[in-house]
Amino acid sequence: MLEGAGSTAGATLDPAQLMQDLAASDPRMAMLIQLMQAQRRQPADDIDAPNERDETILELRARLDAAEAQLARMTHIARQLRDAGRIASGRLGRLAAALGACGMCWGEDPGCRGCRGRGRPGMVRPDPEMRAQLFGAQSPVREASRQPH
C-alpha cells in the first residue's frame, strides 16, 4: 500500500507527480521515464518511429553504461581513500603513543574527549615498546643529545 493512501479516503494520486518523484530519486528511473515519454510522443503510424526509438534506446543505454562505469570508478577511489585514511590514522596513533601525545588530536582540540586539548607530545609517559618499534632501541632524540657538539 502506498504511503498516504489510507489517510485520505478517495484521494487520487497524480501519476505525473509520481513519475517526477521517481525520476528525481533514481537516475535509472529518470532514463526509463525519458524513454517512455519519447515513445509516447512518437506517432503510432510513423514508419521511422521504430528506428528513432531504437536509436534513443541505444543512446540512453550508452549513457547509463557510462554513468555506471563512472560510479564504479568513483566507488573504487572512495574505498582507496577510506583505506588510506585508516592506515594513516593508525600510524599517527602509534606515533602519538610513542611520543606521549593524544592519539586523537595531538593536543590541538580543546573539545577532545581524550585530553581536552592538553595532549601534546610529552604530556603523558611515552609507550616504550611503541617508541622502540618506531625509533629502534635508542630514541634518535636521546642519541643526538648524547653526541658532542
N, C-alpha and C positions, 0 to 999 in steps of 0.2 A: 504494500500500500504506500502511495506517495505521501510525503510529509504534507500536512495541512489538509489532506483530502477529507479527513473525518471531522476536522474542526469547523469547516464551513459547509454545511449541507447544501448541496445543489450548486456549489460554485464550480465554474468551468475553468479548466486550465488553458492557458494561452499557448498553443503549440509553437508559435513563433518565438515567444519568450523562452520556452523550454529549450529550443534549438540554440538560441543565443547563449543561454547559460551553459549548455553543454560545450559549445564551441569555445567559450571563454575559459573553461576549466580543463580542456584536453586538446592539445594540438592535433592529435589524430582525428578526433571527432570534428574539429574545425575543417580539416581537409575533406572528410567524408561529407559534411554538410555542404561545403562548397561544391563538391562533385554533384550532389543531389540537386542543388539549385541550378547548376549548369544544365543538367539533364532536363529539368522542368522547363527551362527557357527554350529548349530545342523544340521546334515544331515536330509533331509525330510523322507528318508526311514528307519531311525533308530527307532527301536521299543522302546528302552529305553528313547528316547528323551522326550516324554511327562512326564515321571516320574522325570527325571532330571530337566526339565523345571518347573514342579510343586514344586520341592524342592527349586529351585532357587527363584521362586516367593515367597514361604513361608519364605525363609531366608531374602530376601530383604524386605518383608512386616514386619518381626520381627525387622529388623534393623531400618526401617522407624518409626515403632511404638515406639521403644526405643528412637530414636532421638527426636520424638515429645514429649514424656514424659519428657525427659531431658530439652527440650526447655520450656515446661510448668513450670517445677520446677524453672528454671533459671529466667523466667519472673516473677514468684511469688516472688522470692528472691529480684529481682531488684525493684519490686514495694514496698516491705517492706523496703528496704534500702532508696528508694526515700522518702517514708513517714516518716521514722525515721529522715532523714536529714532535712526535712521541719519542723518537730516538734522541733528538736534541734536548728535549725536556729531561730525559733520563740522564744524559751526560751532564747537564747543568746541575741536576740534583746530586749526582755523585761528587761533582766538583765542589758544590756548596758544603756537602758533608765533610770533604777533605779539608776545607778551609775554615770550617766552623761558622758557616753562614746559613741563613734561612734558605731552604731549597725552593720556596715558593716565590719570594720577592727579592731576595738578597738584601733586605733591609731598606727597600725603596718605597714600600707601600704602608702608610700609617694604618690602613684598614686591613692589613694582612691578619688572618686568623692565627697564624703560627707565631709571629713575632711582633706584631703591631708596629712594624717599621723599624725595629731595633736590631734586626738580624744581619747586620753587615759582617763580612768575614772577620773572624776572631772574636765574635761576641759569645760564642759557646766553644767548648773544647772540641777541636777538630777530631774527626774519626781517624785514629792512627792506621787502621787497616786500609781504609779508603785512600788515605794520603800515601801509603806505601804502594798501593796498586797504581795510583796515578803518577806519582813522582819518583817511585823507586824507594829503596830502603832509607835513603837520606833525602830529605827535602832539598830542592835546589836553593831555597832561601837560606837554609842552615849552611850548606856548603859554600855559598857565596859570602856569607858573613864570617866564616872561618878562614878564608883565604886572605893573606896580607895584601894590602893595597899599595 
